């Protein structure tokens, strides 16, 4: 997917822990920009019901294969004529605005993209992923999850103890495992102890979309 914005949150109680990573962006296969809410937890809350699966075996396989991780999606930008009817990867040339979280928002001018450091791939057209990246700058809180959405799979009694707007993330594609990542080793210690001082990264954050140029192109 073409990355636009990310956020990471930690939750904790006396007996349980949870990590939530939000990723807003655009995948041409999905058709519409989405915010993917990844939850990793000792105990997951409100899992999908068996009725959402083709068979009981499919449901049991889902639980067996994902004992401590869950994946949910929200769509902050509504469907509409703002997308090109012939090519959903492009913003329609006559589009004037979008509905963001149900509220109308006028589409930014071409000049706004340059002001925010977004170089248009096709100067005569706006691509959907480019719009997402601009929205991540001017309406970040609306494109990422709401407080309720963020904890959709988190046990109700757990409290948020940390929220990061940026961090150094391992490159999974190149087999850089979280278990060997300074970031995630320190975050694990924070979850175990509740001591925020144990998170003191030495590496610069890399979660901005500019650090992942191949995203969306694979």
N, C-alpha and C positions, 0 to 999 in steps of 0.2 A: 504494500500500500504506500501511497504518497503521504508521508508523515507531515502533520501540521502542529500538533501540540501534545504534550504529555504531562502527567502528574502522578506522584507516588504518595501513598498514605499508609501509615501503620496504625493498627488497632490492637488493644491489649486488655485482658482482664486477668484475674488471679489465676485462672485455669487455661485460658486460650489466647491465641494470637491470630492476627490476619494482616496480610499485605495486599493493597489494592493498587493496581497500575492502570491508569486511564490513558487511552491513545485515541486522539482525534485525527482523522485524515480521510483520504479518499482512495478506494480501491475500484478500478474500472469494472471489476467483476461484480461488485456489490451494487453498482448503479447509482447509489446515493451516499453522500458523506455520512460517516457514522462515528460514534464514540464507543470504542470497545473497552469494556470494563473487565479486567482480569483480576480475579480474586484468588489468592493463595492463603489457606488457613488451616489451623489444626482441626477445626470443625466448621463446616460450611452451613449457612442458614438458607432456608426456603429454596431447596433445590427443585429443579424441574420435576413435574409430576409424570407418572407413568403414561398418562393419556397423551403426552406430547411425542411419544415414540411409537414406531410402527408395530412393535411387539414387546412383550414382557422381557424377552431376551435382550432386545436392543436397549431397553431401559437399564437392565442389570449390567450390561456391558458399559453403558455410560457411567454408572456409579463405580464400577470396578476399575475402569481405565482412568477415572478422574477423582480419586478419593479426596484430594486436598486442593483441587483447583476448579474454578468455575469461570464461565465466560458468558457475558451478557452484552447486548448491544442497545444503544439508544441512538435516535436520529434527530439531532438538534435542528437540522434544516429540513423543512417540509418539501415534499414533492411539488412540482409546479412547472409552469412554462419558462422558468428561468434557465432550465437546461435545454440545450439544442435538441430538437426532436429527432434529428438525423444522426447526431453524435453526442451521446450523453457525457462524454468526457469534456465537452465544451460548454461554456455559458452562451446562451442564445444571444445573438447580436442585438435583438430588440428588447432584451430583458431590462427591466427598470429596478427590480427589487426582489427580495426573498422574504420568506417567513422564517425567522429565527426564534425558536422556542415559542412559536405561535404569534410572535410580534413582527410587524412589518419592518423591514430594514432596507433602505435604498442601497443599491449596488454602488460600490466605490468607483471613482473615476480611474482612468488608466494611470493618471499621475500618482495616485495613491500607492500603487504597487511599487513604483520606483522609490517613493519616499520610505517605504518599509523594507527596502532592500530585496525586493522580489523581481527578478529578471524574467520577463515574459518569454516563454519558449517560442510563441508565435505572436509577434508584436501586434498583429491586427486582430487577434482573438484572445479571449481570456479562457484559460483551462480551469476546470473545476478544482483541481488540486491547488492551483494558484490562488483562487478565491478562498479556499480553506485556509491557506497560510496567512492571507491577509486578515481573515476573520479571527484567526488565532492571536493576532496582534491587537486588534481593535475591540474584540468581544470575547476574550479568553474565557471568562467565567460562564458564558452562555454556550460555548461549544464543548466545554468539558462537562463532566457529570455534576448534577445537583448533589446536595448533601445526602438526600434520600437515595438517589441512584448510586452514589458512590458506595454506599454500604448495603446494597441490595442482597449480597451474599454473606454479610457480616452479622454475627450473632448480636441481637439487640442490646445485650448488657455490656458490650465491649465499648471502650472509649478510645477516641482517636488521640494518639500521643505525638504524632509527627506527620507533617505534610511537606513534601518537597516539590518545588516547581521545576527543579532541574537537579541532575545528578550524573555521575559517570556510569554508563550502562555497558555491560559486556557485549561484544559482538558475537552473538550466538551462531551466526552463519559461518564464522571462522572458528567455531568450536571453542570460543572463549566462554567457559562455564561460569554461572553465577557463584558456584561453590568456591571458585578461585578468585572471585572479584572482591577487591577491598571494600567496595560499596556494600555488597550484600552480606559479607561476613560481619561488617560493623552493624548493619541494620539488624541482622540476626541477634547480635548481642543486645541491642536496644530492646528487641522484642522479648528476649529472655529476662532481662533485668528491669526494664522500664527506665533505665538511665540514659537520657538523651546525650550526655557528654561522651558516650562511647561512639557516637557518630562524629568523626572528625576526619573527613576524606582528604587525601593529599592530591588526588587527581582532579583536573578541571572537569566541569560538567560537559557532557557531550550529547545531551538529549535534544538539543535544538535540531530542527529538520535539516539544516545545512550540513550537519555531520553525517547524514545518511543519504548521500546522493543517489544511490542505486534503488532506494525504496520506490516501489511502484513500477519500476522498469523491468522487473524480473518476470 
